[in-house]
Amino acid sequence: MSRRVGRNAYTGLFNDVVLLAARVVVGGIFVAHGWQKYDQGFAGTEQFLGGLGVPEPAIAAQVATYVELVGGALLVLGLFAPIVGVVLAGQMAGAIWYAHRTTEVFVDQGGWELPAALGAAALVLGLVAPGRLTLDQLLTWPFKAIAAKRKARAEAAEAETAEAEPYVEEKVTIKA
């Protein structure tokens, strides 16, 4: 097992646990907001979004609800993390544009801080570092094991071929 300089055996696991915790918190917040929209009904969410000037508020209400509910759950599980991270970040960009586009920063004053933080966190957790404790890793593990075996066999065959052919050094002389 290769180790990077400055890392110990616990750092990798520690990072994975911290990333899992971050996914659970951020994904949980998305699920809570999606559930809030679902619980108040599509009509209430549609009316709210229509008041903000969102085009096609009936469709936007359903999209926002399910993106936050399902996307948050998938982020927690670490399933399709890169796709989910981008979709959730896009959802938050839309929320900033339509609902929080003010000069205020703080969310209690209608500002953009919460959707910006959630969008950035979803993007980072999806694209940069979802960690190894994900369903994506669990579901792709057999395929990675097969690929590793193929690579080992190819390297062994290459080493065997290299041993069979003796190395000959040729001297080249250049005459002027």
C-alpha positions as CSV (number, residue, x, y, z in Angstrom):
1,M,0.0,0.0,0.0
2,S,1.5,3.3,-1.0
3,R,1.4,6.1,1.5
4,R,1.9,9.8,0.9
5,V,4.4,11.8,2.8
6,G,2.9,13.3,6.0
7,R,0.0,10.9,6.2
8,N,-0.6,8.1,8.6
9,A,-2.9,5.1,8.5
10,Y,-5.7,7.0,10.2
11,T,-5.8,10.1,8.0
12,G,-7.5,8.4,5.1
13,L,-10.3,6.9,7.3
14,F,-10.6,10.2,9.2
15,N,-11.0,12.1,6.0
16,D,-13.7,9.6,4.8
17,V,-15.6,9.9,8.1
18,V,-15.5,13.7,8.0
19,L,-16.7,13.7,4.3
20,L,-19.5,11.3,5.2
21,A,-20.5,13.6,8.1
22,A,-20.5,16.7,5.7
23,R,-22.6,14.8,3.2
24,V,-25.1,13.8,5.9
25,V,-25.4,17.4,7.1
26,V,-25.6,19.1,3.7
27,G,-27.8,16.4,2.2
28,G,-30.0,16.5,5.3
29,I,-30.5,20.2,4.9
30,F,-31.5,19.7,1.3
31,V,-33.9,16.9,2.3
32,A,-35.4,19.1,5.0
33,H,-36.0,22.0,2.5
34,G,-37.4,19.6,-0.1
35,W,-39.7,18.0,2.5
36,Q,-40.9,21.5,3.6
37,K,-41.9,22.2,0.0
38,Y,-43.6,18.8,-0.4
39,D,-45.3,19.2,3.0
40,Q,-46.8,22.6,2.1
41,G,-48.0,21.2,-1.2
42,F,-47.2,22.0,-4.7
43,A,-49.9,24.7,-4.9
44,G,-48.3,26.6,-2.0
45,T,-44.8,26.2,-3.5
46,E,-46.1,27.2,-6.9
47,Q,-47.7,30.3,-5.4
48,F,-44.5,31.3,-3.6
49,L,-42.3,30.8,-6.7
50,G,-44.8,32.6,-8.9
51,G,-44.6,35.6,-6.5
52,L,-40.8,35.6,-7.0
53,G,-41.2,35.7,-10.8
54,V,-40.0,32.2,-11.5
55,P,-41.1,31.2,-15.0
56,E,-43.5,28.2,-15.1
57,P,-44.0,28.1,-11.3
58,A,-46.1,24.9,-11.4
59,I,-43.2,23.0,-13.0
60,A,-40.5,24.8,-11.0
61,A,-42.3,23.9,-7.8
62,Q,-42.2,20.2,-8.6
63,V,-38.6,20.3,-9.9
64,A,-37.4,22.2,-6.8
65,T,-39.1,19.9,-4.4
66,Y,-37.9,16.7,-6.0
67,V,-34.4,18.0,-6.7
68,E,-33.9,18.9,-3.1
69,L,-35.6,15.8,-1.7
70,V,-34.1,13.2,-3.9
71,G,-30.8,15.0,-4.5
72,G,-30.3,15.5,-0.8
73,A,-30.9,11.8,-0.1
74,L,-28.6,10.8,-2.9
75,L,-25.9,13.1,-1.6
76,V,-26.2,11.6,1.9
77,L,-25.8,8.1,0.4
78,G,-23.0,9.1,-2.0
79,L,-24.8,7.8,-5.0
80,F,-24.2,9.5,-8.3
81,A,-22.4,12.2,-6.3
82,P,-20.8,14.2,-9.2
83,I,-24.2,14.5,-11.0
84,V,-26.1,15.3,-7.8
85,G,-23.6,17.9,-6.7
86,V,-23.9,19.8,-10.0
87,V,-27.7,19.6,-10.0
88,L,-28.0,20.7,-6.4
89,A,-25.6,23.6,-7.0
90,G,-27.7,24.6,-10.0
91,Q,-30.8,24.5,-7.9
92,M,-29.1,26.8,-5.4
93,A,-28.0,29.2,-8.2
94,G,-31.6,29.4,-9.2
95,A,-32.7,30.1,-5.6
96,I,-30.1,32.8,-5.3
97,W,-31.2,34.4,-8.6
98,Y,-34.9,34.3,-8.0
99,A,-35.3,34.5,-4.2
100,H,-32.1,35.9,-2.6
101,R,-30.8,38.3,-5.2
102,T,-30.3,41.2,-2.9
103,T,-27.4,43.2,-1.6
104,E,-27.9,41.6,1.8
105,V,-25.7,38.7,2.8
106,F,-27.6,37.3,5.8
107,V,-30.4,34.8,5.2
108,D,-32.6,36.3,8.0
109,Q,-32.6,39.5,5.9
110,G,-33.5,37.7,2.6
111,G,-29.8,37.3,1.7
112,W,-27.9,34.7,-0.2
113,E,-25.6,33.2,2.4
114,L,-27.4,29.9,3.0
115,P,-28.1,28.9,-0.7
116,A,-24.6,29.9,-1.6
117,A,-23.0,27.8,1.1
118,L,-25.2,24.8,0.3
119,G,-24.6,25.1,-3.4
120,A,-20.8,25.4,-2.9
121,A,-20.8,22.5,-0.4
122,A,-22.9,20.3,-2.8
123,L,-20.5,21.1,-5.6
124,V,-17.4,20.3,-3.6
125,L,-18.9,17.1,-2.0
126,G,-20.1,15.9,-5.4
127,L,-17.1,16.8,-7.7
128,V,-14.1,17.1,-5.5
129,A,-14.4,14.9,-2.5
130,P,-17.4,12.7,-1.7
131,G,-15.1,10.3,0.2
132,R,-14.7,6.6,0.0
133,L,-17.7,5.8,2.3
134,T,-20.3,6.1,-0.5
135,L,-22.6,3.8,-2.4
136,D,-20.8,4.7,-5.6
137,Q,-17.7,3.1,-4.1
138,L,-19.5,0.1,-2.9
139,L,-21.3,-0.5,-6.2
140,T,-18.2,-0.1,-8.3
141,W,-15.9,-2.1,-6.1
142,P,-16.3,-5.4,-8.0
143,F,-15.5,-3.7,-11.3
144,K,-12.4,-2.1,-9.8
145,A,-11.3,-5.4,-8.4
146,I,-11.6,-7.0,-11.9
147,A,-9.7,-4.1,-13.5
148,A,-6.9,-4.5,-10.9
149,K,-6.6,-8.2,-11.6
150,R,-6.4,-7.5,-15.4
151,K,-3.8,-4.9,-14.8
152,A,-1.7,-7.2,-12.6
153,R,-1.9,-10.0,-15.2
154,A,-0.8,-7.6,-18.0
155,E,2.1,-6.4,-15.9
156,A,3.1,-10.0,-15.1
157,A,3.0,-10.9,-18.8
158,E,5.0,-7.8,-19.7
159,A,7.6,-8.6,-17.0
160,E,7.8,-12.2,-18.3
161,T,8.3,-11.0,-21.9
162,A,11.0,-8.6,-20.7
163,E,12.9,-11.4,-19.0
164,A,12.7,-13.6,-22.1
165,E,14.3,-11.0,-24.3
166,P,17.8,-10.2,-23.2
167,Y,18.7,-6.5,-23.1
168,V,21.3,-5.6,-25.7
169,E,23.1,-2.3,-25.6
170,E,24.1,-1.0,-28.9
171,K,26.9,1.3,-29.4
172,V,26.4,4.0,-32.0
173,T,29.4,5.8,-33.5
174,I,28.9,9.0,-35.4
175,K,31.5,9.8,-38.0
176,A,31.9,13.4,-39.1
